[in-house]
Amino acid sequence: MVRRCCQAAAGRRSSPETVEFVFNRDILINEAEAIADRRDSEGVISRETIVANHPWTKDTKAELERLKKSAPMRRRRCGACIR
């Protein structure tokens, strides 16, 4: 549908391209509070849901992979702090 509108507006055929639509809401949010709310939801809702709704997350699957890769490093650091 979008491609047809662009073709009609330009009066020519357009090349197939990926278009990303970004819908921004014009409301202020307190990011620190939003992040704390997600952190406080650990154990109540799934980790995937928490990551997906984090205000800085753009790609949930990629972020979950990064967390999985960094988990051993975090465990080592935390283990050293507990001793």
mmCIF file of the N, C-alpha and C atoms, coordinates in Angstrom:
data_MODEL
# 
_entry.id   MODEL 
# 
loop_
_atom_site.group_PDB 
_atom_site.id 
_atom_site.type_symbol 
_atom_site.label_atom_id 
_atom_site.label_alt_id 
_atom_site.label_comp_id 
_atom_site.label_asym_id 
_atom_site.label_entity_id 
_atom_site.label_seq_id 
_atom_site.pdbx_PDB_ins_code 
_atom_site.Cartn_x 
_atom_site.Cartn_y 
_atom_site.Cartn_z 
_atom_site.occupancy 
_atom_site.B_iso_or_equiv 
_atom_site.pdbx_formal_charge 
_atom_site.auth_seq_id 
_atom_site.auth_comp_id 
_atom_site.auth_asym_id 
_atom_site.auth_atom_id 
_atom_site.pdbx_PDB_model_num 
ATOM 1   N N  . MET A 1 1  ? 0.817  -1.186  0.000   1.00 0.00 ? 1  MET A N  1 
ATOM 2   C CA . MET A 1 1  ? 0.000  0.000   0.000   1.00 0.00 ? 1  MET A CA 1 
ATOM 3   C C  . MET A 1 1  ? 0.865  1.257   0.000   1.00 0.00 ? 1  MET A C  1 
ATOM 4   N N  . VAL A 1 2  ? 1.871  1.269   0.875   1.00 0.00 ? 2  VAL A N  1 
ATOM 5   C CA . VAL A 1 2  ? 2.751  2.433   0.954   1.00 0.00 ? 2  VAL A CA 1 
ATOM 6   C C  . VAL A 1 2  ? 3.497  2.619   -0.361  1.00 0.00 ? 2  VAL A C  1 
ATOM 7   N N  . ARG A 1 3  ? 3.971  1.513   -0.926  1.00 0.00 ? 3  ARG A N  1 
ATOM 8   C CA . ARG A 1 3  ? 4.710  1.580   -2.188  1.00 0.00 ? 3  ARG A CA 1 
ATOM 9   C C  . ARG A 1 3  ? 3.841  2.181   -3.290  1.00 0.00 ? 3  ARG A C  1 
ATOM 10  N N  . ARG A 1 4  ? 2.570  1.754   -3.333  1.00 0.00 ? 4  ARG A N  1 
ATOM 11  C CA . ARG A 1 4  ? 1.663  2.286   -4.357  1.00 0.00 ? 4  ARG A CA 1 
ATOM 12  C C  . ARG A 1 4  ? 1.470  3.789   -4.196  1.00 0.00 ? 4  ARG A C  1 
ATOM 13  N N  . CYS A 1 5  ? 1.329  4.237   -2.963  1.00 0.00 ? 5  CYS A N  1 
ATOM 14  C CA . CYS A 1 5  ? 1.164  5.674   -2.708  1.00 0.00 ? 5  CYS A CA 1 
ATOM 15  C C  . CYS A 1 5  ? 2.403  6.443   -3.142  1.00 0.00 ? 5  CYS A C  1 
ATOM 16  N N  . CYS A 1 6  ? 3.572  5.898   -2.838  1.00 0.00 ? 6  CYS A N  1 
ATOM 17  C CA . CYS A 1 6  ? 4.822  6.565   -3.228  1.00 0.00 ? 6  CYS A CA 1 
ATOM 18  C C  . CYS A 1 6  ? 4.961  6.609   -4.748  1.00 0.00 ? 6  CYS A C  1 
ATOM 19  N N  . GLN A 1 7  ? 4.581  5.520   -5.405  1.00 0.00 ? 7  GLN A N  1 
ATOM 20  C CA . GLN A 1 7  ? 4.663  5.473   -6.864  1.00 0.00 ? 7  GLN A CA 1 
ATOM 21  C C  . GLN A 1 7  ? 3.717  6.498   -7.475  1.00 0.00 ? 7  GLN A C  1 
ATOM 22  N N  . ALA A 1 8  ? 2.530  6.582   -6.929  1.00 0.00 ? 8  ALA A N  1 
ATOM 23  C CA . ALA A 1 8  ? 1.556  7.523   -7.467  1.00 0.00 ? 8  ALA A CA 1 
ATOM 24  C C  . ALA A 1 8  ? 2.019  8.957   -7.238  1.00 0.00 ? 8  ALA A C  1 
ATOM 25  N N  . ALA A 1 9  ? 2.583  9.222   -6.083  1.00 0.00 ? 9  ALA A N  1 
ATOM 26  C CA . ALA A 1 9  ? 3.048  10.575  -5.768  1.00 0.00 ? 9  ALA A CA 1 
ATOM 27  C C  . ALA A 1 9  ? 4.234  10.968  -6.634  1.00 0.00 ? 9  ALA A C  1 
ATOM 28  N N  . ALA A 1 10 ? 5.113  10.009  -6.907  1.00 0.00 ? 10 ALA A N  1 
ATOM 29  C CA . ALA A 1 10 ? 6.308  10.305  -7.698  1.00 0.00 ? 10 ALA A CA 1 
ATOM 30  C C  . ALA A 1 10 ? 6.043  10.165  -9.194  1.00 0.00 ? 10 ALA A C  1 
ATOM 31  N N  . GLY A 1 11 ? 4.963  9.524   -9.554  1.00 0.00 ? 11 GLY A N  1 
ATOM 32  C CA . GLY A 1 11 ? 4.643  9.321   -10.963 1.00 0.00 ? 11 GLY A CA 1 
ATOM 33  C C  . GLY A 1 11 ? 5.567  8.310   -11.628 1.00 0.00 ? 11 GLY A C  1 
ATOM 34  N N  . ARG A 1 12 ? 6.191  7.469   -10.830 1.00 0.00 ? 12 ARG A N  1 
ATOM 35  C CA . ARG A 1 12 ? 7.097  6.446   -11.378 1.00 0.00 ? 12 ARG A CA 1 
ATOM 36  C C  . ARG A 1 12 ? 7.124  5.248   -10.439 1.00 0.00 ? 12 ARG A C  1 
ATOM 37  N N  . ARG A 1 13 ? 7.773  4.204   -10.894 1.00 0.00 ? 13 ARG A N  1 
ATOM 38  C CA . ARG A 1 13 ? 7.927  3.009   -10.063 1.00 0.00 ? 13 ARG A CA 1 
ATOM 39  C C  . ARG A 1 13 ? 9.082  3.232   -9.093  1.00 0.00 ? 13 ARG A C  1 
ATOM 40  N N  . SER A 1 14 ? 8.890  2.866   -7.880  1.00 0.00 ? 14 SER A N  1 
ATOM 41  C CA . SER A 1 14 ? 9.961  3.027   -6.897  1.00 0.00 ? 14 SER A CA 1 
ATOM 42  C C  . SER A 1 14 ? 10.646 1.688   -6.654  1.00 0.00 ? 14 SER A C  1 
ATOM 43  N N  . SER A 1 15 ? 11.861 1.747   -6.193  1.00 0.00 ? 15 SER A N  1 
ATOM 44  C CA . SER A 1 15 ? 12.581 0.508   -5.896  1.00 0.00 ? 15 SER A CA 1 
ATOM 45  C C  . SER A 1 15 ? 12.104 -0.017  -4.549  1.00 0.00 ? 15 SER A C  1 
ATOM 46  N N  . PRO A 1 16 ? 12.084 -1.335  -4.401  1.00 0.00 ? 16 PRO A N  1 
ATOM 47  C CA . PRO A 1 16 ? 11.625 -1.903  -3.125  1.00 0.00 ? 16 PRO A CA 1 
ATOM 48  C C  . PRO A 1 16 ? 12.667 -1.631  -2.031  1.00 0.00 ? 16 PRO A C  1 
ATOM 49  N N  . GLU A 1 17 ? 12.244 -0.946  -1.001  1.00 0.00 ? 17 GLU A N  1 
ATOM 50  C CA . GLU A 1 17 ? 13.112 -0.638  0.126   1.00 0.00 ? 17 GLU A CA 1 
ATOM 51  C C  . GLU A 1 17 ? 12.366 -0.938  1.413   1.00 0.00 ? 17 GLU A C  1 
ATOM 52  N N  . THR A 1 18 ? 13.133 -1.171  2.448   1.00 0.00 ? 18 THR A N  1 
ATOM 53  C CA . THR A 1 18 ? 12.528 -1.394  3.746   1.00 0.00 ? 18 THR A CA 1 
ATOM 54  C C  . THR A 1 18 ? 12.262 -0.049  4.384   1.00 0.00 ? 18 THR A C  1 
ATOM 55  N N  . VAL A 1 19 ? 11.058 0.105   4.874   1.00 0.00 ? 19 VAL A N  1 
ATOM 56  C CA . VAL A 1 19 ? 10.669 1.347   5.515   1.00 0.00 ? 19 VAL A CA 1 
ATOM 57  C C  . VAL A 1 19 ? 10.341 1.046   6.967   1.00 0.00 ? 19 VAL A C  1 
ATOM 58  N N  . GLU A 1 20 ? 10.891 1.825   7.870   1.00 0.00 ? 20 GLU A N  1 
ATOM 59  C CA . GLU A 1 20 ? 10.610 1.651   9.290   1.00 0.00 ? 20 GLU A CA 1 
ATOM 60  C C  . GLU A 1 20 ? 9.770  2.831   9.755   1.00 0.00 ? 20 GLU A C  1 
ATOM 61  N N  . PHE A 1 21 ? 8.604  2.528   10.292  1.00 0.00 ? 21 PHE A N  1 
ATOM 62  C CA . PHE A 1 21 ? 7.735  3.565   10.811  1.00 0.00 ? 21 PHE A CA 1 
ATOM 63  C C  . PHE A 1 21 ? 7.987  3.710   12.299  1.00 0.00 ? 21 PHE A C  1 
ATOM 64  N N  . VAL A 1 22 ? 8.164  4.908   12.753  1.00 0.00 ? 22 VAL A N  1 
ATOM 65  C CA . VAL A 1 22 ? 8.376  5.186   14.166  1.00 0.00 ? 22 VAL A CA 1 
ATOM 66  C C  . VAL A 1 22 ? 7.247  6.089   14.633  1.00 0.00 ? 22 VAL A C  1 
ATOM 67  N N  . PHE A 1 23 ? 6.471  5.597   15.575  1.00 0.00 ? 23 PHE A N  1 
ATOM 68  C CA . PHE A 1 23 ? 5.372  6.368   16.126  1.00 0.00 ? 23 PHE A CA 1 
ATOM 69  C C  . PHE A 1 23 ? 5.791  6.864   17.501  1.00 0.00 ? 23 PHE A C  1 
ATOM 70  N N  . ASN A 1 24 ? 5.976  8.135   17.620  1.00 0.00 ? 24 ASN A N  1 
ATOM 71  C CA . ASN A 1 24 ? 6.360  8.736   18.890  1.00 0.00 ? 24 ASN A CA 1 
ATOM 72  C C  . ASN A 1 24 ? 5.132  9.341   19.560  1.00 0.00 ? 24 ASN A C  1 
ATOM 73  N N  . ARG A 1 25 ? 5.070  9.146   20.828  1.00 0.00 ? 25 ARG A N  1 
ATOM 74  C CA . ARG A 1 25 ? 4.000  9.765   21.596  1.00 0.00 ? 25 ARG A CA 1 
ATOM 75  C C  . ARG A 1 25 ? 4.552  11.042  22.203  1.00 0.00 ? 25 ARG A C  1 
ATOM 76  N N  . ASP A 1 26 ? 3.783  12.052  22.190  1.00 0.00 ? 26 ASP A N  1 
ATOM 77  C CA . ASP A 1 26 ? 4.208  13.327  22.753  1.00 0.00 ? 26 ASP A CA 1 
ATOM 78  C C  . ASP A 1 26 ? 3.841  13.415  24.235  1.00 0.00 ? 26 ASP A C  1 
ATOM 79  N N  . ILE A 1 27 ? 4.339  12.442  24.988  1.00 0.00 ? 27 ILE A N  1 
ATOM 80  C CA . ILE A 1 27 ? 4.136  12.491  26.428  1.00 0.00 ? 27 ILE A CA 1 
ATOM 81  C C  . ILE A 1 27 ? 5.494  12.322  27.094  1.00 0.00 ? 27 ILE A C  1 
ATOM 82  N N  . LEU A 1 28 ? 5.657  12.980  28.204  1.00 0.00 ? 28 LEU A N  1 
ATOM 83  C CA . LEU A 1 28 ? 6.895  12.861  28.945  1.00 0.00 ? 28 LEU A CA 1 
ATOM 84  C C  . LEU A 1 28 ? 6.844  11.614  29.814  1.00 0.00 ? 28 LEU A C  1 
ATOM 85  N N  . ILE A 1 29 ? 7.971  10.897  29.868  1.00 0.00 ? 29 ILE A N  1 
ATOM 86  C CA . ILE A 1 29 ? 8.072  9.781   30.796  1.00 0.00 ? 29 ILE A CA 1 
ATOM 87  C C  . ILE A 1 29 ? 9.342  9.955   31.601  1.00 0.00 ? 29 ILE A C  1 
ATOM 88  N N  . ASN A 1 30 ? 9.314  9.498   32.801  1.00 0.00 ? 30 ASN A N  1 
ATOM 89  C CA . ASN A 1 30 ? 10.483 9.501   33.653  1.00 0.00 ? 30 ASN A CA 1 
ATOM 90  C C  . ASN A 1 30 ? 11.196 8.175   33.393  1.00 0.00 ? 30 ASN A C  1 
ATOM 91  N N  . GLU A 1 31 ? 12.282 8.215   32.610  1.00 0.00 ? 31 GLU A N  1 
ATOM 92  C CA . GLU A 1 31 ? 12.959 6.982   32.229  1.00 0.00 ? 31 GLU A CA 1 
ATOM 93  C C  . GLU A 1 31 ? 13.497 6.235   33.439  1.00 0.00 ? 31 GLU A C  1 
ATOM 94  N N  . ALA A 1 32 ? 14.013 6.938   34.423  1.00 0.00 ? 32 ALA A N  1 
ATOM 95  C CA . ALA A 1 32 ? 14.538 6.274   35.619  1.00 0.00 ? 32 ALA A CA 1 
ATOM 96  C C  . ALA A 1 32 ? 13.433 5.494   36.321  1.00 0.00 ? 32 ALA A C  1 
ATOM 97  N N  . GLU A 1 33 ? 12.263 6.088   36.401  1.00 0.00 ? 33 GLU A N  1 
ATOM 98  C CA . GLU A 1 33 ? 11.127 5.414   37.028  1.00 0.00 ? 33 GLU A CA 1 
ATOM 99  C C  . GLU A 1 33 ? 10.668 4.223   36.190  1.00 0.00 ? 33 GLU A C  1 
ATOM 100 N N  . ALA A 1 34 ? 10.640 4.389   34.878  1.00 0.00 ? 34 ALA A N  1 
ATOM 101 C CA . ALA A 1 34 ? 10.230 3.296   33.990  1.00 0.00 ? 34 ALA A CA 1 
ATOM 102 C C  . ALA A 1 34 ? 11.196 2.119   34.112  1.00 0.00 ? 34 ALA A C  1 
ATOM 103 N N  . ILE A 1 35 ? 12.500 2.417   34.190  1.00 0.00 ? 35 ILE A N  1 
ATOM 104 C CA . ILE A 1 35 ? 13.498 1.359   34.323  1.00 0.00 ? 35 ILE A CA 1 
ATOM 105 C C  . ILE A 1 35 ? 13.365 0.679   35.684  1.00 0.00 ? 35 ILE A C  1 
ATOM 106 N N  . ALA A 1 36 ? 13.167 1.456   36.741  1.00 0.00 ? 36 ALA A N  1 
ATOM 107 C CA . ALA A 1 36 ? 12.996 0.880   38.082  1.00 0.00 ? 36 ALA A CA 1 
ATOM 108 C C  . ALA A 1 36 ? 11.749 -0.005  38.139  1.00 0.00 ? 36 ALA A C  1 
ATOM 109 N N  . ASP A 1 37 ? 10.683 0.416   37.486  1.00 0.00 ? 37 ASP A N  1 
ATOM 110 C CA . ASP A 1 37 ? 9.457  -0.395  37.442  1.00 0.00 ? 37 ASP A CA 1 
ATOM 111 C C  . ASP A 1 37 ? 9.724  -1.746  36.781  1.00 0.00 ? 37 ASP A C  1 
ATOM 112 N N  . ARG A 1 38 ? 10.501 -1.745  35.715  1.00 0.00 ? 38 ARG A N  1 
ATOM 113 C CA . ARG A 1 38 ? 10.814 -3.002  35.041  1.00 0.00 ? 38 ARG A CA 1 
ATOM 114 C C  . ARG A 1 38 ? 11.700 -3.877  35.916  1.00 0.00 ? 38 ARG A C  1 
ATOM 115 N N  . ARG A 1 39 ? 12.682 -3.266  36.573  1.00 0.00 ? 39 ARG A N  1 
ATOM 116 C CA . ARG A 1 39 ? 13.574 -4.021  37.463  1.00 0.00 ? 39 ARG A CA 1 
ATOM 117 C C  . ARG A 1 39 ? 12.766 -4.633  38.604  1.00 0.00 ? 39 ARG A C  1 
ATOM 118 N N  . ASP A 1 40 ? 11.811 -3.889  39.136  1.00 0.00 ? 40 ASP A N  1 
ATOM 119 C CA . ASP A 1 40 ? 10.977 -4.389  40.232  1.00 0.00 ? 40 ASP A CA 1 
ATOM 120 C C  . ASP A 1 40 ? 10.010 -5.480  39.783  1.00 0.00 ? 40 ASP A C  1 
ATOM 121 N N  . SER A 1 41 ? 9.841  -5.646  38.479  1.00 0.00 ? 41 SER A N  1 
ATOM 122 C CA . SER A 1 41 ? 8.939  -6.671  37.951  1.00 0.00 ? 41 SER A CA 1 
ATOM 123 C C  . SER A 1 41 ? 9.610  -8.033  37.805  1.00 0.00 ? 41 SER A C  1 
ATOM 124 N N  . GLU A 1 42 ? 10.935 -8.118  38.093  1.00 0.00 ? 42 GLU A N  1 
ATOM 125 C CA . GLU A 1 42 ? 11.644 -9.402  38.028  1.00 0.00 ? 42 GLU A CA 1 
ATOM 126 C C  . GLU A 1 42 ? 10.908 -10.427 38.877  1.00 0.00 ? 42 GLU A C  1 
ATOM 127 N N  . GLY A 1 43 ? 10.659 -11.595 38.324  1.00 0.00 ? 43 GLY A N  1 
ATOM 128 C CA . GLY A 1 43 ? 9.979  -12.652 39.051  1.00 0.00 ? 43 GLY A CA 1 
ATOM 129 C C  . GLY A 1 43 ? 8.462  -12.583 38.952  1.00 0.00 ? 43 GLY A C  1 
ATOM 130 N N  . VAL A 1 44 ? 7.948  -11.464 38.488  1.00 0.00 ? 44 VAL A N  1 
ATOM 131 C CA . VAL A 1 44 ? 6.500  -11.314 38.342  1.00 0.00 ? 44 VAL A CA 1 
ATOM 132 C C  . VAL A 1 44 ? 6.096  -11.554 36.894  1.00 0.00 ? 44 VAL A C  1 
ATOM 133 N N  . ILE A 1 45 ? 6.880  -10.975 35.972  1.00 0.00 ? 45 ILE A N  1 
ATOM 134 C CA . ILE A 1 45 ? 6.647  -11.192 34.540  1.00 0.00 ? 45 ILE A CA 1 
ATOM 135 C C  . ILE A 1 45 ? 7.935  -11.720 33.922  1.00 0.00 ? 45 ILE A C  1 
ATOM 136 N N  . SER A 1 46 ? 7.857  -12.235 32.712  1.00 0.00 ? 46 SER A N  1 
ATOM 137 C CA . SER A 1 46 ? 9.013  -12.866 32.074  1.00 0.00 ? 46 SER A CA 1 
ATOM 138 C C  . SER A 1 46 ? 10.104 -11.848 31.768  1.00 0.00 ? 46 SER A C  1 
ATOM 139 N N  . ARG A 1 47 ? 11.332 -12.333 31.719  1.00 0.00 ? 47 ARG A N  1 
ATOM 140 C CA . ARG A 1 47 ? 12.487 -11.492 31.394  1.00 0.00 ? 47 ARG A CA 1 
ATOM 141 C C  . ARG A 1 47 ? 12.322 -10.875 30.005  1.00 0.00 ? 47 ARG A C  1 
ATOM 142 N N  . GLU A 1 48 ? 11.771 -11.662 29.086  1.00 0.00 ? 48 GLU A N  1 
ATOM 143 C CA . GLU A 1 48 ? 11.569 -11.157 27.722  1.00 0.00 ? 48 GLU A CA 1 
ATOM 144 C C  . GLU A 1 48 ? 10.617 -9.954  27.710  1.00 0.00 ? 48 GLU A C  1 
ATOM 145 N N  . THR A 1 49 ? 9.550  -10.026 28.494  1.00 0.00 ? 49 THR A N  1 
ATOM 146 C CA . THR A 1 49 ? 8.607  -8.918  28.570  1.00 0.00 ? 49 THR A CA 1 
ATOM 147 C C  . THR A 1 49 ? 9.267  -7.682  29.177  1.00 0.00 ? 49 THR A C  1 
ATOM 148 N N  . ILE A 1 50 ? 10.074 -7.894  30.203  1.00 0.00 ? 50 ILE A N  1 
ATOM 149 C CA . ILE A 1 50 ? 10.777 -6.776  30.836  1.00 0.00 ? 50 ILE A CA 1 
ATOM 150 C C  . ILE A 1 50 ? 11.712 -6.109  29.841  1.00 0.00 ? 50 ILE A C  1 
ATOM 151 N N  . VAL A 1 51 ? 12.496 -6.912  29.121  1.00 0.00 ? 51 VAL A N  1 
ATOM 152 C CA . VAL A 1 51 ? 13.443 -6.369  28.147  1.00 0.00 ? 51 VAL A CA 1 
ATOM 153 C C  . VAL A 1 51 ? 12.699 -5.679  27.010  1.00 0.00 ? 51 VAL A C  1 
ATOM 154 N N  . ALA A 1 52 ? 11.622 -6.271  26.535  1.00 0.00 ? 52 ALA A N  1 
ATOM 155 C CA . ALA A 1 52 ? 10.863 -5.697  25.414  1.00 0.00 ? 52 ALA A CA 1 
ATOM 156 C C  . ALA A 1 52 ? 10.267 -4.336  25.764  1.00 0.00 ? 52 ALA A C  1 
ATOM 157 N N  . ASN A 1 53 ? 9.919  -4.137  27.026  1.00 0.00 ? 53 ASN A N  1 
ATOM 158 C CA . ASN A 1 53 ? 9.284  -2.885  27.432  1.00 0.00 ? 53 ASN A CA 1 
ATOM 159 C C  . ASN A 1 53 ? 10.248 -1.876  28.041  1.00 0.00 ? 53 ASN A C  1 
ATOM 160 N N  . HIS A 1 54 ? 11.528 -2.197  28.032  1.00 0.00 ? 54 HIS A N  1 
ATOM 161 C CA . HIS A 1 54 ? 12.537 -1.252  28.534  1.00 0.00 ? 54 HIS A CA 1 
ATOM 162 C C  . HIS A 1 54 ? 12.633 -0.085  27.559  1.00 0.00 ? 54 HIS A C  1 
ATOM 163 N N  . PRO A 1 55 ? 12.694 1.144   28.034  1.00 0.00 ? 55 PRO A N  1 
ATOM 164 C CA . PRO A 1 55 ? 12.683 2.294   27.116  1.00 0.00 ? 55 PRO A CA 1 
ATOM 165 C C  . PRO A 1 55 ? 13.894 2.387   26.189  1.00 0.00 ? 55 PRO A C  1 
ATOM 166 N N  . TRP A 1 56 ? 14.989 1.703   26.488  1.00 0.00 ? 56 TRP A N  1 
ATOM 167 C CA . TRP A 1 56 ? 16.184 1.791   25.641  1.00 0.00 ? 56 TRP A CA 1 
ATOM 168 C C  . TRP A 1 56 ? 16.324 0.598   24.712  1.00 0.00 ? 56 TRP A C  1 
ATOM 169 N N  . THR A 1 57 ? 15.463 -0.408  24.812  1.00 0.00 ? 57 THR A N  1 
ATOM 170 C CA . THR A 1 57 ? 15.575 -1.613  23.991  1.00 0.00 ? 57 THR A CA 1 
ATOM 171 C C  . THR A 1 57 ? 14.911 -1.397  22.638  1.00 0.00 ? 57 THR A C  1 
ATOM 172 N N  . LYS A 1 58 ? 15.687 -1.651  21.566  1.00 0.00 ? 58 LYS A N  1 
ATOM 173 C CA . LYS A 1 58 ? 15.132 -1.569  20.209  1.00 0.00 ? 58 LYS A CA 1 
ATOM 174 C C  . LYS A 1 58 ? 14.911 -2.964  19.622  1.00 0.00 ? 58 LYS A C  1 
ATOM 175 N N  . ASP A 1 59 ? 15.783 -3.912  19.963  1.00 0.00 ? 59 ASP A N  1 
ATOM 176 C CA . ASP A 1 59 ? 15.699 -5.275  19.436  1.00 0.00 ? 59 ASP A CA 1 
ATOM 177 C C  . ASP A 1 59 ? 15.732 -6.250  20.611  1.00 0.00 ? 59 ASP A C  1 
ATOM 178 N N  . THR A 1 60 ? 14.574 -6.767  20.977  1.00 0.00 ? 60 THR A N  1 
ATOM 179 C CA . THR A 1 60 ? 14.451 -7.621  22.159  1.00 0.00 ? 60 THR A CA 1 
ATOM 180 C C  . THR A 1 60 ? 15.306 -8.870  22.052  1.00 0.00 ? 60 THR A C  1 
ATOM 181 N N  . LYS A 1 61 ? 15.260 -9.557  20.916  1.00 0.00 ? 61 LYS A N  1 
ATOM 182 C CA . LYS A 1 61 ? 16.024 -10.806 20.762  1.00 0.00 ? 61 LYS A CA 1 
ATOM 183 C C  . LYS A 1 61 ? 17.518 -10.555 20.881  1.00 0.00 ? 61 LYS A C  1 
ATOM 184 N N  . ALA A 1 62 ? 17.998 -9.506  20.241  1.00 0.00 ? 62 ALA A N  1 
ATOM 185 C CA . ALA A 1 62 ? 19.432 -9.181  20.306  1.00 0.00 ? 62 ALA A CA 1 
ATOM 186 C C  . ALA A 1 62 ? 19.834 -8.822  21.738  1.00 0.00 ? 62 ALA A C  1 
ATOM 187 N N  . GLU A 1 63 ? 18.989 -8.097  22.430  1.00 0.00 ? 63 GLU A N  1 
ATOM 188 C CA . GLU A 1 63 ? 19.300 -7.712  23.812  1.00 0.00 ? 63 GLU A CA 1 
ATOM 189 C C  . GLU A 1 63 ? 19.331 -8.928  24.720  1.00 0.00 ? 63 GLU A C  1 
ATOM 190 N N  . LEU A 1 64 ? 18.403 -9.862  24.538  1.00 0.00 ? 64 LEU A N  1 
ATOM 191 C CA . LEU A 1 64 ? 18.404 -11.089 25.340  1.00 0.00 ? 64 LEU A CA 1 
ATOM 192 C C  . LEU A 1 64 ? 19.663 -11.909 25.075  1.00 0.00 ? 64 LEU A C  1 
ATOM 193 N N  . GLU A 1 65 ? 20.132 -11.945 23.826  1.00 0.00 ? 65 GLU A N  1 
ATOM 194 C CA . GLU A 1 65 ? 21.386 -12.646 23.499  1.00 0.00 ? 65 GLU A CA 1 
ATOM 195 C C  . GLU A 1 65 ? 22.570 -11.981 24.187  1.00 0.00 ? 65 GLU A C  1 
ATOM 196 N N  . ARG A 1 66 ? 22.607 -10.647 24.167  1.00 0.00 ? 66 ARG A N  1 
ATOM 197 C CA . ARG A 1 66 ? 23.700 -9.934  24.843  1.00 0.00 ? 66 ARG A CA 1 
ATOM 198 C C  . ARG A 1 66 ? 23.684 -10.218 26.344  1.00 0.00 ? 66 ARG A C  1 
ATOM 199 N N  . LEU A 1 67 ? 22.499 -10.269 26.943  1.00 0.00 ? 67 LEU A N  1 
ATOM 200 C CA . LEU A 1 67 ? 22.404 -10.585 28.367  1.00 0.00 ? 67 LEU A CA 1 
ATOM 201 C C  . LEU A 1 67 ? 22.889 -11.995 28.657  1.00 0.00 ? 67 LEU A C  1 
ATOM 202 N N  . LYS A 1 68 ? 22.546 -12.932 27.772  1.00 0.00 ? 68 LYS A N  1 
ATOM 203 C CA . LYS A 1 68 ? 22.966 -14.310 27.954  1.00 0.00 ? 68 LYS A CA 1 
ATOM 204 C C  . LYS A 1 68 ? 24.496 -14.423 27.891  1.00 0.00 ? 68 LYS A C  1 
ATOM 205 N N  . LYS A 1 69 ? 25.114 -13.689 26.945  1.00 0.00 ? 69 LYS A N  1 
ATOM 206 C CA . LYS A 1 69 ? 26.570 -13.731 26.799  1.00 0.00 ? 69 LYS A CA 1 
ATOM 207 C C  . LYS A 1 69 ? 27.279 -13.072 27.972  1.00 0.00 ? 69 LYS A C  1 
ATOM 208 N N  . SER A 1 70 ? 26.680 -12.037 28.549  1.00 0.00 ? 70 SER A N  1 
ATOM 209 C CA . SER A 1 70 ? 27.339 -11.319 29.636  1.00 0.00 ? 70 SER A CA 1 
ATOM 210 C C  . SER A 1 70 ? 27.050 -11.917 31.010  1.00 0.00 ? 70 SER A C  1 
ATOM 211 N N  . ALA A 1 71 ? 26.160 -12.887 31.118  1.00 0.00 ? 71 ALA A N  1 
ATOM 212 C CA . ALA A 1 71 ? 25.799 -13.476 32.412  1.00 0.00 ? 71 ALA A CA 1 
ATOM 213 C C  . ALA A 1 71 ? 27.000 -14.096 33.132  1.00 0.00 ? 71 ALA A C  1 
ATOM 214 N N  . PRO A 1 72 ? 27.854 -14.880 32.470  1.00 0.00 ? 72 PRO A N  1 
ATOM 215 C CA . PRO A 1 72 ? 29.006 -15.457 33.192  1.00 0.00 ? 72 PRO A CA 1 
ATOM 216 C C  . PRO A 1 72 ? 29.933 -14.378 33.770  1.00 0.00 ? 72 PRO A C  1 
ATOM 217 N N  . MET A 1 73 ? 30.134 -13.297 33.054  1.00 0.00 ? 73 MET A N  1 
ATOM 218 C CA . MET A 1 73 ? 30.990 -12.222 33.531  1.00 0.00 ? 73 MET A CA 1 
ATOM 219 C C  . MET A 1 73 ? 30.372 -11.557 34.759  1.00 0.00 ? 73 MET A C  1 
ATOM 220 N N  . ARG A 1 74 ? 29.059 -11.353 34.747  1.00 0.00 ? 74 ARG A N  1 
ATOM 221 C CA . ARG A 1 74 ? 28.388 -10.737 35.896  1.00 0.00 ? 74 ARG A CA 1 
ATOM 222 C C  . ARG A 1 74 ? 28.473 -11.647 37.111  1.00 0.00 ? 74 ARG A C  1 
ATOM 223 N N  . ARG A 1 75 ? 28.345 -12.964 36.907  1.00 0.00 ? 75 ARG A N  1 
ATOM 224 C CA . ARG A 1 75 ? 28.432 -13.903 38.021  1.00 0.00 ? 75 ARG A CA 1 
ATOM 225 C C  . ARG A 1 75 ? 29.819 -13.874 38.656  1.00 0.00 ? 75 ARG A C  1 
ATOM 226 N N  . ARG A 1 76 ? 30.861 -13.788 37.809  1.00 0.00 ? 76 ARG A N  1 
ATOM 227 C CA . ARG A 1 76 ? 32.227 -13.742 38.340  1.00 0.00 ? 76 ARG A CA 1 
ATOM 228 C C  . ARG A 1 76 ? 32.418 -12.491 39.184  1.00 0.00 ? 76 ARG A C  1 
ATOM 229 N N  . ARG A 1 77 ? 31.955 -11.349 38.689  1.00 0.00 ? 77 ARG A N  1 
ATOM 230 C CA . ARG A 1 77 ? 32.112 -10.094 39.425  1.00 0.00 ? 77 ARG A CA 1 
ATOM 231 C C  . ARG A 1 77 ? 31.345 -10.137 40.732  1.00 0.00 ? 77 ARG A C  1 
ATOM 232 N N  . CYS A 1 78 ? 30.117 -10.628 40.720  1.00 0.00 ? 78 CYS A N  1 
ATOM 233 C CA . CYS A 1 78 ? 29.304 -10.663 41.919  1.00 0.00 ? 78 CYS A CA 1 
ATOM 234 C C  . CYS A 1 78 ? 29.876 -11.637 42.937  1.00 0.00 ? 78 CYS A C  1 
ATOM 235 N N  . GLY A 1 79 ? 30.418 -12.740 42.461  1.00 0.00 ? 79 GLY A N  1 
ATOM 236 C CA . GLY A 1 79 ? 31.033 -13.729 43.367  1.00 0.00 ? 79 GLY A CA 1 
ATOM 237 C C  . GLY A 1 79 ? 32.214 -13.139 44.093  1.00 0.00 ? 79 GLY A C  1 
ATOM 238 N N  . ALA A 1 80 ? 32.987 -12.307 43.423  1.00 0.00 ? 80 ALA A N  1 
ATOM 239 C CA . ALA A 1 80 ? 34.151 -11.668 44.046  1.00 0.00 ? 80 ALA A CA 1 
ATOM 240 C C  . ALA A 1 80 ? 33.702 -10.648 45.099  1.00 0.00 ? 80 ALA A C  1 
ATOM 241 N N  . CYS A 1 81 ? 32.562 -10.012 44.882  1.00 0.00 ? 81 CYS A N  1 
ATOM 242 C CA . CYS A 1 81 ? 32.074 -8.995  45.822  1.00 0.00 ? 81 CYS A CA 1 
ATOM 243 C C  . CYS A 1 81 ? 31.526 -9.637  47.095  1.00 0.00 ? 81 CYS A C  1 
ATOM 244 N N  . ILE A 1 82 ? 30.964 -10.841 46.975  1.00 0.00 ? 82 ILE A N  1 
ATOM 245 C CA . ILE A 1 82 ? 30.314 -11.484 48.123  1.00 0.00 ? 82 ILE A CA 1 
ATOM 246 C C  . ILE A 1 82 ? 31.341 -11.991 49.130  1.00 0.00 ? 82 ILE A C  1 
ATOM 247 N N  . ARG A 1 83 ? 32.507 -12.425 48.659  1.00 0.00 ? 83 ARG A N  1 
ATOM 248 C CA . ARG A 1 83 ? 33.505 -13.017 49.551  1.00 0.00 ? 83 ARG A CA 1 
ATOM 249 C C  . ARG A 1 83 ? 33.994 -12.097 50.594  1.00 0.00 ? 83 ARG A C  1 
# 
